[in-house]
Amino acid sequence: DNKGNHLLVHEESSINVPAIAAAHVIKRYIAQAADELSFEVGDIVSVIDMPPKELTSWWRGKHGFQVGTS
């Protein structure tokens, strides 16, 4: 924090994971589950994980302060 104290972040927190790519949204999507992201046309999503296509068609990303699949 701004007083020099260390902040404890949950181990699974992905907000500080660096992006490996960026995606420009061309189709609106409304999250269907708690671990998904919603976004609008024109938004930029920071991609933090792109599993092989044979494993899944979903990518993990950040949009603002939210992390989820898209």
Stockholm file with secondary structure:
# STOCKHOLM 1.0

chainA/1-70         DNKGNHLLVHEESSINVPAIAAAHVIKRYIAQAADELSFEVGDIVSVIDMPPKELTSWWRGKHGFQVGTS
#=GR chainA/1-70 SS CTTSCCCCCCTTCCTTSCCSEEEECCSCBCCSSTTBCCBCTTCEEEEEECCCTTTCSCCEEEETTEEEEC
#=GC SS_cons        CTTSCCCCCCTTCCTTSCCSEEEECCSCBCCSSTTBCCBCTTCEEEEEECCCTTTCSCCEEEETTEEEEC
//
